[in-house]
Amino acid sequence: MRRGAHHATLKMAFPPHRRLTTVQPRPTISPQPTTHLILHLCTQGQLQEALSLFYALESQPNSQTYASLLKTCARHGSLAEGRALHRHMLTNHHHQDLFLSNHLINMYAKCGCLEAAHKVFDEMPQRNLVSWTALITGYDQSNRPDECFQLFSVMITHCLPNEFAIASVLSSCNWDRGRQVHALALKTSFDGNVFVGNALITMYSRCCGGSIEGRDSAWLVYQNLPMRNLITWNSMIVGFKMAGCTDRSLRLFAWMHCDGIQFDHATLISVISSCCGGVDDFASLKQLHQLHSLMIKASFVSEVEVATALVKAYSKVSHDINDCYKVFLETKNRDIVSWTGIITSCAECQPEEALLLFCQLRRDGFDPDLYTFSIVIKACASLVTERHGSATHALIIKVGFEDDMVLANALIHAYARCGSINQSEQIFNHMQARDTVSWNSMIKAYAMHGRGNDALQVFARMDVQPDGATFVGLLSACAHAGMVNQGRELFDAMVEHHGIAPQCDHFACMVDMLGRVGRLTEAEDLINQMPMPPDSVVWSALLGACRKHSETIMGERAARKLIELEPKKSVGYVMMSNIYCASGSFRDAGFIRKEMKDCGTRKEVGLSWIEIGNQVHEFAAGGRRHPQRETIYLGIERLVCQLKEMGYVPETSLVLHEVEKEHKEEQLYHHSEKLALVFGLMNASRSTGAIRIMKNIRICLDCHNFMKLASDCIGREIVVRDANRFHHFRGGMCSCSDYW
């Protein structure tokens, strides 16, 4: 038979469905691929998936698998998963060698469980440099500097440290300890290591609080480093900024850029901050524009952190919200931090704009955090009434932040600034815990409203250590209430019983307090005894007292000192001119006004604001820009006639001598707060609540007398917030008792 025919016969004998096949045994799945997959998942940060595969293994895992999982737990701060792995290791009698013990220490330390890390460390039969370094780093990262330094001190008796151990302990050292570690680094030749050098620069800059010694020590380390990386440059730039040497910080950045060293976002944030440290805003703005251009070229301007820092800087040196807003619009992927940054830039100068941005933030789906709310409350404090503050307060309660101490402190201040002292009291009394700021805020609130006795009673209840700000509030409260004896006692007690050295603010309050009651010689003697040069606030307080009591000679001395310190501000010139006018020295008043004009200084325009419904109306002295000015003028005339029948006499001595008497009176009648009052009466006639007015400068004597009589005439409370304090006018009296 042919070979092909035989083959065909065989095929016929076994039909396809009955054909014999070779049966292979079922393969055993090797754990090796699974282990590799676990290691891969750990590398990708997929911890839960890696753990699921790990616990499904039927065979005993090796040390490398445990180590990779522990390392991933440390990276993610997953303490519970790390503990479970440790239990699994012990349950399966896996040998806990030096390699795994070090990984366990690292995991517990990175997760903040230092007690467990130290227990593993203590139970190790042998340790190496990695064991010590892992535990030292853990204490450093958990902000436990004493234990960190103590452990490092024990370590160097067993083995020489490496650069990582030295760098870790340096970041938790104070000045004295840092110098000791620096000496050790010099002996062990680690001072030239870039990691150690960076840590030394940071330590010297941080520990010395910007002192010359710290700055020079950091600079010496920087200069002696044989090799520098980006962190070195960044650390030294920050060091100069902390020392107040912003010009050197900027020069170092320019040097770095010229050398072709690539900067990062941390560099830019530090340099942007340095642009705000100059005395000359124009020069700072020019530097900021140059830096902004560089950021655009390097494609950093769209990064959220950098853009937020830039917005903050523009708000400080430019004072133009448009610059800030342009940067904000250029930012991609805006987050709550960038939104908070642009709101912060508006909060002080344009509070209404800040509130509009806050509403936009919420419409865009962002949830405000604690810091955002604190800035919004700050903006509300600059408004005429508490309406917006109350709405923000309600939202804070709704989202569950009502127990936050920082927000409660901010609300106390905001309600007090808007005239609602009762609301401030309610928040203060309902606080579960109070810090120094809480007590200070309530004391300052009472001081602002002329309630000196209430401020002293709060101080008597204070259960935390007072600070310098506490006594500024107390002395201000005594000054505004004419409580000289109590103020004297507090000033002495501040030093004798609390160990707080008086600063310029405390002396200014004392000068103000003595000056208001006419003890001008005593006030001037106190200024001459000050251990530091008096600032403009001190001289302004004395000058204000001289104006109140028509003390010309002393007023001239105070005015000259004030003008020397602030030649571009009008306060000194205007107050001295008023003193001359009040004493009949109109020629001298003319000279002082001419001197002010020659210096290019302009008197600040008096502005007042009143809120009617949901709209704030602004009035300038004269009121000529207001669309209802004619109606307001008629209302003023009618009210003046009524008040003159009650004894109102215009203080025409405050007006220029060359002006005719009828024009002098007309100028007084058209002061901004009088116009705001009449407008408020015209548009809120059916209301029985208080009429609230906010003013940008101190209320004048004539307006103060006018408001007292007006409150009695119309039978309503008038609340005026001027640049210094609140005046509550009721029934012909003022809450300040004429101590304003």
Residue pairs with C-beta under 8 A, 6 or more apart in sequence:
14 20
31 57
31 58
31 59
34 53
34 56
34 57
35 57
35 61
35 62
35 64
35 65
37 53
38 50
38 53
38 54
38 65
38 68
38 69
39 64
39 65
39 68
41 47
41 49
41 50
41 53
42 50
42 68
42 69
42 71
42 72
43 68
45 72
45 75
45 76
47 69
47 72
47 73
47 76
47 78
47 81
50 68
50 69
50 72
51 69
51 81
54 61
54 65
54 69
55 88
60 92
60 94
61 94
63 94
63 95
63 97
63 99
63 100
66 85
66 89
66 94
66 100
66 103
67 99
67 100
67 103
69 85
70 82
70 85
70 100
70 103
70 104
70 106
70 107
71 103
71 106
71 107
72 78
73 79
73 81
73 82
73 85
73 107
73 111
74 82
74 103
74 106
74 107
74 109
74 110
74 111
75 110
77 110
77 111
77 112
78 111
79 108
79 111
79 112
79 113
82 104
82 107
82 108
82 111
83 116
86 104
89 96
89 100
90 96
94 100
96 104
98 124
98 126
98 127
98 128
98 131
101 120
101 121
101 124
101 131
102 128
102 130
102 131
102 134
104 117
104 120
105 117
105 120
105 121
105 131
105 134
105 135
105 138
106 134
106 138
108 114
108 116
108 117
108 120
108 138
109 117
109 134
109 135
109 137
109 138
109 139
109 141
109 142
110 138
110 141
112 142
114 135
114 138
114 139
114 142
114 144
114 147
117 134
117 135
117 138
118 135
121 127
121 131
121 135
124 131
127 158
128 159
129 159
129 160
129 161
129 162
129 165
132 151
132 155
132 158
132 159
132 161
132 165
133 161
133 162
133 164
133 165
133 168
135 151
136 148
136 151
136 152
136 155
136 165
136 168
136 169
137 164
137 165
137 168
139 145
139 147
139 148
139 151
139 172
140 148
140 168
140 169
140 171
140 172
143 172
144 172
145 172
145 173
145 174
148 168
148 169
148 172
149 169
149 172
149 173
149 177
152 161
152 165
152 169
152 181
155 161
155 165
156 184
160 188
161 169
161 184
161 188
161 190
162 190
163 190
163 193
163 195
163 196
164 195
166 181
166 184
166 185
166 190
166 193
166 195
166 196
166 199
167 195
167 196
167 198
167 199
168 199
169 181
170 178
170 181
170 182
170 196
170 199
170 200
170 202
170 203
171 199
171 202
171 203
173 181
173 203
173 207
174 207
175 207
175 208
175 214
178 200
178 203
178 204
178 207
182 191
182 200
185 191
185 193
185 196
185 200
190 196
191 197
191 200
191 221
191 224
192 224
192 225
192 226
192 227
194 225
194 227
194 228
194 229
194 231
194 232
197 221
197 222
197 224
197 225
197 228
197 232
198 229
198 231
198 232
198 235
200 218
200 221
201 218
201 221
201 222
201 232
201 235
201 236
201 239
202 235
202 238
202 239
204 214
204 215
204 217
204 218
204 221
204 239
205 214
205 215
205 218
205 235
205 238
205 239
205 242
205 243
206 242
207 214
208 214
208 215
208 217
208 243
209 242
210 242
210 243
210 244
211 243
212 243
214 239
214 243
215 239
215 240
215 243
215 245
218 235
218 236
218 239
219 236
219 239
222 228
222 232
222 235
222 236
225 232
230 261
230 262
230 263
230 264
230 267
233 252
233 253
233 256
233 261
233 263
233 267
234 264
234 266
234 267
234 270
236 252
237 249
237 252
237 253
237 256
237 267
237 270
237 271
237 274
238 249
238 270
240 246
240 248
240 249
240 252
240 274
241 249
241 270
241 273
241 274
241 277
244 277
246 274
246 275
246 276
246 277
246 278
247 278
249 270
249 271
249 274
249 277
250 271
250 274
250 275
250 287
253 263
253 267
253 271
253 274
256 263
256 267
257 263
257 294
263 298
265 300
265 303
265 305
265 306
268 291
268 295
268 300
268 306
268 309
269 305
269 306
269 309
271 291
272 288
272 291
272 306
272 309
272 310
272 312
272 313
273 309
273 313
275 284
275 287
275 288
275 291
275 313
275 317
276 284
276 312
276 313
276 316
276 317
277 284
278 284
278 287
278 317
281 317
281 318
281 319
284 317
285 317
285 318
288 310
288 313
288 314
288 317
288 318
292 301
292 310
292 327
295 301
295 306
295 310
300 306
301 307
301 310
301 327
301 330
301 331
302 330
302 331
302 332
303 331
304 331
304 332
304 333
304 334
304 335
304 337
304 338
305 337
307 327
307 328
307 330
307 331
307 338
307 341
308 331
308 337
308 338
308 340
308 341
309 341
310 327
311 324
311 327
311 328
311 338
311 341
311 342
311 345
312 341
312 344
312 345
314 320
314 323
314 324
314 327
314 345
315 321
315 324
315 344
315 345
315 346
318 324
319 349
321 345
321 346
321 349
321 350
321 353
324 342
324 345
324 346
325 342
328 334
328 338
328 341
328 342
331 338
335 366
336 361
336 366
336 367
336 368
336 369
336 372
339 357
339 361
339 366
339 372
340 368
340 369
340 371
340 372
340 375
342 357
343 354
343 357
343 358
343 361
343 372
343 375
343 376
343 379
344 354
344 375
346 353
346 354
346 357
346 379
347 354
347 375
347 376
347 378
347 379
347 382
348 378
348 379
348 382
351 379
351 380
351 382
351 383
352 383
352 616
354 375
354 376
354 379
355 376
355 379
355 380
355 388
358 368
358 372
358 376
358 379
361 368
361 372
362 368
367 399
368 376
368 399
370 401
370 404
370 406
370 407
373 392
373 395
373 396
373 401
373 407
373 410
374 406
374 407
374 410
376 392
377 389
377 392
377 407
377 410
377 411
377 413
377 414
378 410
378 414
379 388
380 386
380 388
380 389
380 392
380 414
380 418
381 389
381 410
381 413
381 414
381 417
381 418
382 417
383 389
383 418
383 611
383 616
384 418
384 609
384 610
384 611
384 616
384 692
384 693
384 694
385 418
385 419
385 611
385 692
386 414
386 415
386 418
386 419
386 420
386 423
387 611
389 411
389 414
389 415
389 418
389 420
390 423
393 411
396 402
396 404
396 407
396 411
401 407
402 408
403 432
405 431
405 433
405 434
405 435
405 437
405 438
406 437
408 427
408 428
408 431
408 438
409 435
409 437
409 438
409 441
411 423
411 424
411 427
412 424
412 427
412 428
412 438
412 441
412 442
412 445
413 424
413 441
413 444
413 445
415 421
415 423
415 424
415 427
415 445
416 424
416 441
416 444
416 445
416 448
416 449
417 448
417 721
418 692
419 690
419 692
419 719
419 721
419 726
421 445
421 446
421 449
421 451
424 441
424 442
424 445
425 442
428 434
428 438
428 441
428 442
431 438
434 463
434 464
435 464
436 464
436 465
436 466
436 467
436 469
436 470
439 458
439 459
439 462
439 464
439 466
439 470
440 467
440 469
440 470
440 473
442 458
443 455
443 458
443 459
443 470
443 473
443 474
443 477
444 472
444 473
444 476
446 452
446 454
446 455
446 458
446 477
447 455
447 473
447 474
447 476
447 477
447 480
447 725
448 480
448 725
448 726
449 725
449 726
449 728
449 735
450 480
450 481
450 725
450 726
450 727
450 728
450 735
450 736
450 737
450 739
451 477
451 481
451 735
452 477
452 478
452 480
452 481
452 482
452 483
452 486
453 481
453 483
455 473
455 474
455 477
455 478
456 474
456 477
456 478
456 483
456 486
459 466
459 470
459 474
462 470
465 498
466 498
466 500
467 500
468 500
468 503
468 505
468 506
471 490
471 491
471 494
471 498
471 500
471 502
471 506
472 505
472 506
472 509
474 487
474 490
475 487
475 490
475 491
475 506
475 509
475 510
475 513
476 509
476 512
477 483
478 484
478 486
478 487
478 490
478 509
478 513
479 487
479 509
479 510
479 512
479 513
479 516
479 739
480 725
480 736
480 739
480 740
481 737
481 739
482 516
482 517
482 737
482 739
483 513
484 513
484 514
484 517
484 519
487 509
487 510
487 513
491 502
491 506
491 510
494 500
494 502
494 506
495 501
495 502
503 532
504 530
504 532
504 534
504 535
504 537
504 538
505 537
507 526
507 527
507 530
507 534
507 538
508 535
508 537
508 538
508 540
508 541
509 541
510 523
510 526
511 523
511 526
511 527
511 538
511 541
511 542
511 545
512 541
512 544
512 545
514 520
514 522
514 523
514 526
514 545
515 523
515 541
515 542
515 544
515 545
515 546
515 548
515 549
516 545
516 548
516 739
517 739
518 545
518 549
520 542
520 545
520 546
520 549
520 551
520 554
523 541
523 542
523 545
524 542
524 554
524 557
527 534
527 538
527 539
527 542
530 538
534 561
535 565
536 562
536 565
536 566
536 569
539 558
539 561
539 562
539 565
539 572
540 562
540 571
540 572
540 575
542 554
542 558
543 555
543 558
543 559
543 562
543 571
543 572
543 575
543 576
544 575
544 698
545 551
546 552
546 554
546 555
546 558
546 575
546 579
547 555
547 575
547 578
547 579
547 582
550 579
550 582
550 583
551 579
552 579
552 580
552 583
552 585
555 575
555 576
555 579
556 576
559 572
559 573
559 575
559 576
559 579
559 592
560 572
562 571
562 572
563 572
563 573
566 572
567 599
567 601
568 599
568 600
568 601
569 601
570 596
570 601
570 602
570 603
570 604
573 592
573 593
573 595
573 596
573 601
573 603
574 596
574 603
576 592
577 589
577 592
577 593
577 596
578 589
578 654
580 586
580 588
580 589
580 592
581 589
581 653
581 654
581 655
581 656
581 657
582 653
582 654
586 656
586 657
586 658
589 656
589 657
590 657
596 603
604 696
604 697
605 620
605 621
606 620
606 621
606 671
606 672
606 673
606 695
606 696
606 697
607 618
607 619
607 620
607 672
607 695
607 696
607 697
608 618
608 619
608 672
608 673
608 675
608 676
608 693
608 694
608 695
608 696
609 616
609 617
609 618
609 619
609 676
609 693
609 694
609 695
610 616
610 617
610 619
610 676
610 677
610 679
610 680
610 691
610 692
610 693
610 694
611 617
611 692
612 679
612 680
612 683
612 684
617 626
617 676
617 679
619 626
619 672
619 673
619 675
619 676
619 679
620 672
621 670
621 671
621 672
622 670
623 629
623 632
623 633
623 670
623 672
623 675
626 632
626 675
626 679
628 679
628 682
631 682
632 675
632 678
632 679
632 682
633 670
635 678
635 679
635 681
635 682
636 669
636 670
636 674
636 675
636 678
637 669
639 677
639 678
639 681
639 710
639 713
640 648
640 669
642 713
643 706
643 709
643 710
643 713
646 709
646 712
646 713
647 709
648 705
648 706
648 709
649 705
650 664
650 665
650 668
650 669
650 702
651 668
651 700
651 701
651 702
651 705
652 661
652 664
652 665
652 668
654 668
654 700
654 701
654 702
655 664
655 667
655 668
656 664
659 667
668 702
668 703
671 700
671 702
671 703
672 695
673 693
673 695
673 699
673 703
673 707
673 720
674 703
674 706
676 693
677 691
677 693
677 707
677 710
677 718
680 691
680 693
681 691
681 714
684 691
688 716
689 716
689 717
690 716
690 717
690 718
690 719
691 716
691 717
691 718
691 719
692 719
692 721
693 718
693 719
693 720
693 721
694 720
694 721
695 720
695 721
695 722
695 723
696 723
697 722
697 723
698 722
698 723
698 724
698 740
699 707
699 720
699 722
699 727
699 740
704 727
704 734
704 738
704 740
707 718
707 720
707 727
707 729
707 734
708 729
708 732
708 733
708 734
709 732
710 718
710 729
711 717
711 718
711 729
711 730
711 731
711 732
711 733
712 731
712 732
717 728
717 729
717 730
718 728
718 729
719 726
719 727
719 728
719 729
720 726
720 727
720 729
721 727
722 740
724 740
725 736
725 740
726 735
727 734
727 735
727 736
727 740
728 734
728 735
729 735
734 740
